[in-house]
């Protein structure tokens, strides 16, 4: 079963603008895949330069399909989330 972790950098002065956008984005993702669980996290502290690291986490009871992961990235681009997004897939330990 795959889980998707997506992280990106956000300037502190963009936090109030991007947070509602990221939340709306995750609502759209859940409309597309109702069983998908989404989280939006951030590191506890920003860098000295005023940069936050945000992370989106996605879990699905049957695991994420490649189509879901492609759809999540496509929707993020369409909705104007930061373009420089790093994605990683993790699976449970075997």
ZIZICOR-V958905 format. One record per residue. N is the residue number from 1. RES is the residue in three letters. SS is DSSP state (helix for helix, strand for strand, loop for the rest). PSI is psi in whole degrees, -180 to 180 (999 if undefined). BURIAL is b if it has 16 or more other ideal C-beta (glycine too) atoms within 10 Angstrom, else e. Layout:
BEGIN
N,RES,SS,PSI,BURIAL
N,RES,SS,PSI,BURIAL
END
This chain:
BEGIN
1,UNK,loop,126,e
2,UNK,strand,144,b
3,UNK,strand,145,b
4,UNK,strand,133,b
5,UNK,strand,124,e
6,UNK,strand,125,b
7,UNK,strand,153,b
8,UNK,strand,166,b
9,UNK,strand,142,b
10,UNK,strand,128,b
11,UNK,strand,140,e
12,UNK,helix,-38,e
13,UNK,helix,-8,e
14,UNK,helix,-6,e
15,UNK,helix,-52,e
16,UNK,helix,-25,e
17,UNK,helix,-44,e
18,UNK,helix,-27,b
19,UNK,helix,-52,e
20,UNK,helix,-33,e
21,UNK,helix,-45,e
22,UNK,helix,-39,b
23,UNK,helix,-42,e
24,UNK,helix,-40,e
25,UNK,helix,-48,b
26,UNK,helix,-31,b
27,UNK,helix,-42,e
28,UNK,helix,-41,e
29,UNK,helix,-43,b
30,UNK,helix,-27,e
31,UNK,helix,-37,e
32,UNK,helix,-41,e
33,UNK,loop,87,b
34,UNK,loop,-28,e
35,UNK,loop,-5,e
36,UNK,loop,131,b
37,UNK,strand,133,e
38,UNK,strand,144,b
39,UNK,strand,150,e
40,UNK,strand,116,e
41,UNK,strand,165,e
42,UNK,strand,155,e
43,UNK,loop,149,e
44,UNK,loop,-29,e
45,UNK,loop,146,e
46,UNK,loop,165,b
47,UNK,loop,165,e
48,UNK,loop,-23,e
49,UNK,loop,0,e
50,UNK,loop,33,e
51,UNK,strand,129,e
52,UNK,strand,153,b
53,UNK,strand,124,b
54,UNK,strand,151,b
55,UNK,strand,133,e
56,UNK,strand,137,b
57,UNK,strand,135,e
58,UNK,strand,129,b
59,UNK,strand,144,e
60,UNK,loop,141,b
61,UNK,loop,-34,e
62,UNK,loop,8,e
63,UNK,loop,156,e
64,UNK,loop,134,b
65,UNK,loop,163,e
66,UNK,helix,-38,e
67,UNK,helix,-39,e
68,UNK,helix,-46,b
69,UNK,helix,-40,b
70,UNK,helix,-42,e
71,UNK,helix,-39,e
72,UNK,helix,-46,b
73,UNK,helix,-42,e
74,UNK,helix,-47,e
75,UNK,helix,-38,e
76,UNK,helix,-42,b
77,UNK,helix,-45,e
78,UNK,helix,-34,e
79,UNK,loop,-1,e
80,UNK,loop,24,e
81,UNK,loop,162,b
82,UNK,loop,134,e
83,UNK,loop,-32,e
84,UNK,loop,88,e
85,UNK,loop,130,b
86,UNK,strand,129,e
87,UNK,strand,140,e
88,UNK,strand,145,e
89,UNK,strand,135,e
90,UNK,strand,152,e
91,UNK,strand,159,e
92,UNK,loop,152,e
93,UNK,loop,146,e
94,UNK,loop,999,e
END
